[in-house]
């Protein structure tokens, strides 16, 4: 993983763990690492959506699938990516 990617993941970890602590300085660090505003916006959106989904699932009492379902899904994604299209 590149240092550029590590910088973005450090930012997302901070956003996830301590959202009120994110400042313009953190954004400037991402810019200095080579990320533009659109990419930063996308990272913030993905982090926010996963937090929403996790809270919605937990609050709605939805339970996970059996381990075999996750294993099959992981195998499918490893072979074909996130696409749901059948080969």
TIMI-2910 file (N, C-alpha, C, CB; in pm, 1 decimal, decimal comma, always signed):
<rs>
+----------+----------+----------+----------+----------+----------+----------+----------+----------+----------+----------+----------+------+
!      n_x !      n_y !      n_z !     ca_x !     ca_y !     ca_z !      c_x !      c_y !      c_z !     cb_x !     cb_y !     cb_z ! resn !
+----------+----------+----------+----------+----------+----------+----------+----------+----------+----------+----------+----------+------+
!    +84,7 !   -117,1 !     +0,0 !     +0,0 !     +0,0 !     +0,0 !    +89,6 !   +123,9 !     +0,0 !    -96,5 !     -0,5 !   +122,3 !  Unk !
!    +52,2 !   +219,3 !    -79,1 !   +133,0 !   +341,1 !    -90,1 !   +112,9 !   +431,1 !    +32,0 !    +97,4 !   +417,9 !   -219,1 !  Unk !
!   +206,1 !   +521,7 !    +51,8 !   +192,9 !   +618,1 !   +162,2 !    +70,3 !   +707,6 !   +139,4 !   +322,0 !   +705,0 !   +175,3 !  Unk !
!    +40,0 !   +735,4 !    +13,9 !    -79,0 !   +814,3 !    -19,2 !   -204,9 !   +743,4 !    +32,7 !    -88,7 !   +837,2 !   -173,1 !  Unk !
!   -214,7 !   +613,1 !     +6,6 !   -330,5 !   +535,3 !    +53,5 !   -333,3 !   +527,1 !   +205,8 !   -328,0 !   +393,7 !     -6,4 !  Unk !
!   -216,7 !   +511,5 !   +266,0 !   -209,4 !   +506,9 !   +413,0 !   -260,9 !   +637,4 !   +474,1 !    -63,9 !   +480,4 !   +459,2 !  Unk !
!   -225,8 !   +750,5 !   +413,0 !   -272,1 !   +880,2 !   +463,1 !   -424,9 !   +887,5 !   +460,1 !   -211,5 !   +995,3 !   +379,6 !  Unk !
!   -483,3 !   +839,7 !   +352,0 !   -629,3 !   +842,8 !   +341,1 !   -693,4 !   +751,3 !   +445,2 !   -673,6 !   +801,4 !   +199,7 !  Unk !
!   -636,4 !   +633,1 !   +464,8 !   -692,6 !   +540,8 !   +563,5 !   -675,6 !   +592,6 !   +707,0 !   -626,8 !   +403,5 !   +549,8 !  Unk !
!   -564,6 !   +661,1 !   +734,2 !   -549,8 !   +723,7 !   +866,9 !   -658,4 !   +829,7 !   +887,5 !   -408,3 !   +787,6 !   +882,4 !  Unk !
!   -683,7 !   +907,7 !   +783,1 !   -788,7 !  +1008,9 !   +791,3 !   -924,8 !   +944,8 !   +816,7 !   -792,8 !  +1091,9 !   +662,7 !  Unk !
!   -958,0 !   +840,1 !   +741,8 !  -1087,5 !   +773,6 !   +757,7 !  -1099,2 !   +712,3 !   +897,4 !  -1106,3 !   +664,8 !   +649,5 !  Unk !
!   -991,1 !   +656,6 !   +950,5 !   -993,9 !   +602,2 !  +1087,1 !  -1024,6 !   +712,9 !  +1187,0 !   -859,0 !   +534,3 !  +1122,2 !  Unk !
!   -961,6 !   +828,5 !  +1170,0 !   -989,6 !   +941,7 !  +1259,4 !  -1135,3 !   +985,1 !  +1244,6 !   -894,3 !  +1061,0 !  +1229,2 !  Unk !
!  -1181,0 !   +996,7 !  +1121,3 !  -1319,6 !  +1036,9 !  +1096,7 !  -1416,8 !   +939,9 !  +1162,0 !  -1347,2 !  +1045,6 !   +946,2 !  Unk !
!  -1385,7 !   +812,5 !  +1155,4 !  -1471,7 !   +710,7 !  +1214,8 !  -1467,0 !   +714,1 !  +1367,8 !  -1431,2 !   +572,8 !  +1164,7 !  Unk !
!  -1346,2 !   +726,7 !  +1423,6 !  -1328,3 !   +715,4 !  +1568,7 !  -1348,2 !   +846,3 !  +1643,6 !  -1191,8 !   +662,8 !  +1598,2 !  Unk !
!  -1309,3 !   +957,5 !  +1582,9 !  -1314,6 !  +1088,3 !  +1648,9 !  -1361,4 !  +1195,9 !  +1550,6 !  -1175,9 !  +1125,4 !  +1707,3 !  Unk !
!  -1484,9 !  +1185,6 !  +1501,2 !  -1527,1 !  +1276,7 !  +1394,1 !  -1516,7 !  +1424,8 !  +1429,0 !  -1667,7 !  +1246,2 !  +1356,3 !  Unk !
!  -1539,0 !  +1460,3 !  +1554,2 !  -1533,6 !  +1601,7 !  +1592,5 !  -1390,8 !  +1656,3 !  +1589,1 !  -1592,6 !  +1620,5 !  +1731,9 !  Unk !
!  -1291,5 !  +1569,0 !  +1583,4 !  -1152,0 !  +1614,9 !  +1584,2 !  -1097,9 !  +1643,8 !  +1444,2 !  -1064,3 !  +1511,3 !  +1651,4 !  Unk !
!  -1173,3 !  +1610,6 !  +1341,1 !  -1126,4 !  +1634,7 !  +1204,2 !  -1123,4 !  +1785,1 !  +1178,1 !  -1217,5 !  +1562,1 !  +1099,9 !  Unk !
!  -1009,7 !  +1829,8 !  +1125,3 !   -992,3 !  +1973,3 !  +1103,3 !   -939,9 !  +2000,3 !   +962,1 !   -896,3 !  +2032,6 !  +1208,1 !  Unk !
!   -931,7 !  +2127,8 !   +930,8 !   -876,8 !  +2169,4 !   +801,1 !   -733,4 !  +2119,9 !   +785,3 !   -881,9 !  +2323,2 !   +786,6 !  Unk !
!   -662,4 !  +2105,5 !   +893,7 !   -524,7 !  +2054,2 !   +889,0 !   -521,7 !  +1911,2 !   +834,4 !   -460,5 !  +2058,8 !  +1029,6 !  Unk !
!   -618,8 !  +1830,2 !   +872,2 !   -624,4 !  +1692,7 !   +822,7 !   -651,4 !  +1690,6 !   +671,8 !   -733,3 !  +1612,8 !   +897,7 !  Unk !
!   -736,5 !  +1779,6 !   +626,6 !   -765,4 !  +1788,7 !   +483,6 !   -641,0 !  +1836,8 !   +409,0 !   -885,1 !  +1884,0 !   +457,3 !  Unk !
!   -570,6 !  +1932,5 !   +467,4 !   -447,2 !  +1982,1 !   +405,2 !   -343,8 !  +1869,5 !   +392,8 !   -388,6 !  +2099,9 !   +487,5 !  Unk !
!   -337,6 !  +1783,4 !   +493,2 !   -245,4 !  +1668,8 !   +487,5 !   -281,9 !  +1577,4 !   +372,0 !   -247,3 !  +1589,9 !   +620,3 !  Unk !
!   -412,3 !  +1555,9 !   +350,8 !   -455,4 !  +1472,6 !   +238,0 !   -421,0 !  +1538,6 !   +105,0 !   -606,4 !  +1445,5 !   +245,7 !  Unk !
!   -442,1 !  +1668,5 !    +96,1 !   -404,9 !  +1740,2 !    -26,7 !   -255,0 !  +1725,8 !    -52,6 !   -443,7 !  +1890,4 !    -16,7 !  Unk !
!   -174,8 !  +1739,8 !    +52,7 !    -29,4 !  +1727,7 !    +38,3 !    +11,7 !  +1586,3 !     -2,1 !    +40,1 !  +1766,5 !   +168,9 !  Unk !
!    -72,6 !  +1488,7 !    +32,6 !    -44,9 !  +1349,1 !     -4,0 !    -87,0 !  +1317,3 !   -146,8 !   -115,9 !  +1254,9 !    +91,8 !  Unk !
!   -159,2 !  +1411,5 !   -210,1 !   -198,1 !  +1391,5 !   -349,5 !   -346,1 !  +1367,0 !   -372,9 !   -123,0 !  +1278,5 !   -404,3 !  Unk !
!   -427,5 !  +1378,1 !   -269,0 !   -572,2 !  +1357,2 !   -285,3 !   -640,4 !  +1488,6 !   -318,8 !   -634,2 !  +1296,0 !   -157,4 !  Unk !
!   -735,9 !  +1484,2 !   -410,7 !   -812,3 !  +1604,5 !   -443,0 !   -943,3 !  +1604,8 !   -363,5 !   -840,6 !  +1612,7 !   -595,9 !  Unk !
!  -1015,3 !  +1715,2 !   -371,9 !  -1138,1 !  +1730,3 !   -293,9 !  -1242,4 !  +1624,3 !   -326,8 !  -1196,7 !  +1867,1 !   -316,8 !  Unk !
!  -1252,3 !  +1586,3 !   -453,3 !  -1351,0 !  +1485,5 !   -491,6 !  -1320,8 !  +1350,8 !   -424,8 !  -1354,1 !  +1469,4 !   -644,7 !  Unk !
!  -1195,7 !  +1310,6 !   -423,4 !  -1158,2 !  +1183,9 !   -360,1 !  -1181,4 !  +1189,3 !   -209,4 !  -1011,1 !  +1150,4 !   -389,7 !  Unk !
!  -1150,8 !  +1302,5 !   -148,0 !  -1173,2 !  +1317,7 !     -3,7 !  -1323,1 !  +1311,4 !    +25,2 !  -1112,6 !  +1452,0 !    +48,7 !  Unk !
!  -1402,4 !  +1377,0 !    -56,3 !  -1548,2 !  +1373,2 !    -40,7 !  -1598,8 !  +1229,5 !    -52,3 !  -1616,9 !  +1463,2 !   -146,3 !  Unk !
!  -1546,7 !  +1155,4 !   -148,7 !  -1587,6 !  +1014,9 !   -165,0 !  -1551,7 !   +933,4 !    -41,4 !  -1521,2 !   +953,2 !   -290,0 !  Unk !
!  -1431,8 !   +954,3 !    +13,5 !  -1389,9 !   +880,0 !   +132,7 !  -1479,3 !   +913,6 !   +252,0 !  -1242,7 !   +910,8 !   +166,5 !  Unk !
!  -1510,3 !  +1040,8 !   +269,2 !  -1600,3 !  +1081,8 !   +378,0 !  -1738,1 !  +1018,5 !   +358,4 !  -1612,4 !  +1237,0 !   +384,5 !  Unk !
!  -1787,0 !  +1018,2 !   +236,6 !  -1919,5 !   +960,9 !   +208,5 !  -1922,7 !   +811,2 !   +236,9 !  -1959,0 !   +986,8 !    +62,8 !  Unk !
!  -1820,3 !   +738,8 !   +196,4 !  -1816,9 !   +593,8 !   +221,6 !  -1812,0 !   +567,0 !   +371,1 !  -1695,1 !   +528,2 !   +151,4 !  Unk !
!  -1728,6 !   +640,6 !   +443,8 !  -1720,5 !   +623,5 !   +588,8 !  -1856,2 !   +651,0 !   +653,3 !  -1612,8 !   +716,7 !   +648,5 !  Unk !
!  -1919,0 !   +760,1 !   +613,7 !  -2048,6 !   +796,6 !   +671,0 !  -2156,1 !   +692,6 !   +639,3 !  -2092,1 !   +933,4 !   +619,3 !  Unk !
!  -2157,2 !   +643,3 !   +517,0 !  -2258,1 !   +544,7 !   +479,8 !  -2240,9 !   +413,4 !   +555,0 !  -2253,0 !   +519,2 !   +330,9 !  Unk !
!  -2116,5 !   +368,3 !   +570,8 !  -2094,7 !   +245,4 !   +646,9 !  -2136,5 !   +263,1 !   +791,5 !  -1948,4 !   +202,9 !   +639,6 !  Unk !
!  -2110,6 !   +379,9 !   +848,8 !  -2156,5 !   +404,8 !   +985,3 !  -2308,9 !   +402,9 !   +992,0 !  -2102,8 !   +539,4 !  +1036,6 !  Unk !
!  -2373,7 !   +464,5 !   +895,3 !  -2519,8 !   +461,7 !   +889,6 !  -2571,5 !   +319,2 !   +880,0 !  -2570,2 !   +543,6 !   +771,1 !  Unk !
!  -2517,6 !   +243,1 !   +783,7 !  -2564,3 !   +105,1 !   +764,3 !  -2544,1 !    +21,7 !   +889,9 !  -2491,3 !    +40,0 !   +646,5 !  Unk !
!  -2428,1 !    +33,3 !   +952,4 !  -2402,2 !    -45,0 !  +1073,3 !  -2499,8 !     -9,4 !  +1185,2 !  -2258,7 !    -23,0 !  +1120,7 !  Unk !
!  -2527,1 !   +116,7 !  +1204,1 !  -2621,2 !   +157,5 !  +1308,8 !  -2763,6 !   +115,6 !  +1274,6 !  -2615,0 !   +308,9 !  +1330,0 !  Unk !
!  -2798,8 !   +123,6 !  +1146,5 !  -2931,8 !    +80,9 !  +1104,4 !  -2949,4 !    -69,3 !  +1127,3 !  -2955,4 !   +115,7 !   +956,0 !  Unk !
!  -2851,2 !   -147,5 !  +1087,4 !  -2857,7 !   -293,3 !  +1105,1 !  -2865,1 !   -327,8 !  +1252,5 !  -2735,9 !   -362,3 !  +1040,4 !  Unk !
!  -2779,1 !   -267,3 !  +1333,5 !  -2780,8 !   -295,3 !  +1477,5 !  -2913,4 !   -252,2 !  +1540,1 !  -2663,8 !   -223,9 !  +1547,4 !  Unk !
!  -2960,7 !   -133,2 !  +1505,8 !  -3084,3 !    -82,1 !  +1563,1 !  -3207,3 !   -159,6 !  +1519,8 !  -3101,0 !    +61,2 !  +1526,6 !  Unk !
!  -3204,2 !   -213,8 !  +1399,2 !  -3318,1 !   -290,7 !  +1348,5 !  -3313,4 !   -435,9 !  +1395,0 !  -3321,6 !   -285,2 !  +1195,9 !  Unk !
!  -3204,2 !   -475,1 !  +1460,6 !  -3193,8 !   -611,5 !  +1511,3 !  -3167,2 !   -715,0 !  +1403,6 !  -3318,4 !   -647,3 !  +1583,3 !  Unk !
!  -3108,4 !   -672,3 !  +1295,4 !  -3079,2 !   -765,5 !  +1186,3 !  -2955,5 !   -846,0 !  +1223,5 !  -3058,2 !   -689,9 !  +1050,7 !  Unk !
!  -2962,7 !   -975,2 !  +1203,1 !  -2852,2 !  -1063,8 !  +1238,3 !  -2776,4 !  -1103,9 !  +1112,3 !  -2903,8 !  -1189,0 !  +1313,1 !  Unk !
!  -2650,2 !  -1134,3 !  +1130,4 !  -2564,9 !  -1172,5 !  +1019,0 !  -2605,2 !  -1306,0 !   +958,9 !  -2421,5 !  -1178,1 !  +1063,5 !  Unk !
!  -2555,9 !  -1329,6 !   +840,2 !  -2579,1 !  -1455,4 !   +769,0 !  -2485,0 !  -1562,4 !   +824,7 !  -2558,0 !  -1437,5 !   +614,9 !  Unk !
!  -2513,0 !  -1687,8 !   +795,4 !  -2420,1 !  -1793,9 !   +835,4 !  -2282,6 !  -1772,6 !   +772,3 !  -2475,7 !  -1932,0 !   +795,7 !  Unk !
!  -2178,8 !  -1821,1 !   +837,3 !  -2041,6 !  -1804,4 !   +789,8 !  -2024,5 !  -1853,3 !   +646,6 !  -1945,5 !  -1878,1 !   +881,0 !  Unk !
!  -2095,4 !  -1958,4 !   +608,8 !  -2082,4 !  -2013,6 !   +474,0 !  -2125,4 !  -1912,0 !   +366,8 !  -2166,1 !  -2141,7 !   +461,4 !  Unk !
!  -2221,7 !  -1827,7 !   +397,6 !  -2267,4 !  -1725,8 !   +302,9 !  -2157,1 !  -1622,6 !   +281,4 !  -2397,2 !  -1657,1 !   +353,6 !  Unk !
!  -2092,3 !  -1579,7 !   +391,3 !  -1983,2 !  -1483,3 !   +379,1 !  -1865,5 !  -1543,0 !   +302,4 !  -1937,5 !  -1436,8 !   +517,7 !  Unk !
!  -1835,5 !  -1670,0 !   +326,2 !  -1725,1 !  -1736,3 !   +256,2 !  -1753,0 !  -1742,7 !   +106,0 !  -1702,7 !  -1878,6 !   +312,5 !  Unk !
!  -1875,4 !  -1778,2 !    +68,1 !  -1911,6 !  -1786,1 !    -73,8 !  -1907,5 !  -1647,8 !   -137,7 !  -2051,7 !  -1848,6 !    -90,7 !  Unk !
!  -1954,0 !  -1546,8 !    -66,0 !  -1952,3 !  -1410,9 !   -118,6 !  -1808,7 !  -1361,9 !   -136,5 !  -2029,8 !  -1316,4 !    -25,5 !  Unk !
!  -1722,4 !  -1391,9 !    -40,7 !  -1582,2 !  -1352,9 !    -50,8 !  -1514,7 !  -1418,0 !   -170,0 !  -1508,1 !  -1389,2 !    +76,5 !  Unk !
!  -1545,2 !  -1545,6 !   -192,9 !  -1487,4 !  -1617,0 !   -306,7 !  -1534,8 !  -1554,7 !   -437,9 !  -1524,8 !  -1766,7 !   -301,6 !  Unk !
!  -1664,1 !  -1524,5 !   -445,2 !  -1719,5 !  -1462,7 !   -565,5 !  -1655,0 !  -1327,3 !   -592,1 !  -1871,3 !  -1447,1 !   -552,6 !  Unk !
!  -1638,9 !  -1245,7 !   -487,2 !  -1578,9 !  -1113,5 !   -505,7 !  -1431,1 !  -1123,7 !   -541,6 !  -1596,0 !  -1029,5 !   -379,3 !  Unk !
!  -1360,6 !  -1222,4 !   -485,6 !  -1218,5 !  -1240,4 !   -519,3 !  -1201,5 !  -1275,3 !   -666,5 !  -1155,6 !  -1350,3 !   -431,7 !  Unk !
!  -1296,4 !  -1346,4 !   -721,2 !  -1288,3 !  -1388,7 !   -861,1 !  -1342,8 !  -1284,7 !   -957,9 !  -1362,8 !  -1517,8 !   -879,6 !  Unk !
!  -1446,8 !  -1214,0 !   -918,6 !  -1511,6 !  -1124,8 !  -1013,4 !  -1530,5 !   -981,8 !   -968,6 !  -1640,5 !  -1178,9 !  -1047,2 !  Unk !
!  -1476,8 !   -945,5 !   -854,2 !  -1495,0 !   -809,9 !   -803,2 !  -1634,6 !   -792,3 !   -743,8 !  -1471,6 !   -707,2 !   -914,8 !  Unk !
!  -1679,1 !   -668,0 !   -736,6 !  -1808,2 !   -638,8 !   -674,3 !  -1924,3 !   -653,9 !   -769,4 !  -1808,0 !   -500,3 !   -618,6 !  Unk !
!  -1897,7 !   -679,1 !   -894,1 !  -2004,4 !   -692,4 !   -993,1 !  -2096,0 !   -809,9 !   -958,9 !  -1945,1 !   -710,5 !  -1133,8 !  Unk !
!  -2225,5 !   -791,4 !   -971,4 !  -2322,3 !   -897,5 !   -945,7 !  -2361,3 !   -968,3 !  -1074,6 !  -2446,6 !   -841,0 !   -877,3 !  Unk !
!  -2300,9 !   -928,5 !  -1186,7 !  -2332,2 !   -991,1 !  -1315,0 !  -2283,0 !  -1134,1 !  -1317,5 !  -2270,5 !   -912,1 !  -1430,6 !  Unk !
!  -2364,7 !  -1223,0 !  -1371,9 !  -2323,1 !  -1360,9 !  -1387,8 !  -2235,2 !  -1371,9 !  -1511,5 !  -2445,5 !  -1455,1 !  -1398,0 !  Unk !
!  -2127,4 !  -1454,3 !  -1502,3 !  -2038,2 !  -1466,6 !  -1619,5 !  -2105,6 !  -1535,2 !  -1735,7 !  -1912,7 !  -1543,0 !  -1582,8 !  Unk !
+----------+----------+----------+----------+----------+----------+----------+----------+----------+----------+----------+----------+------+
</rs>
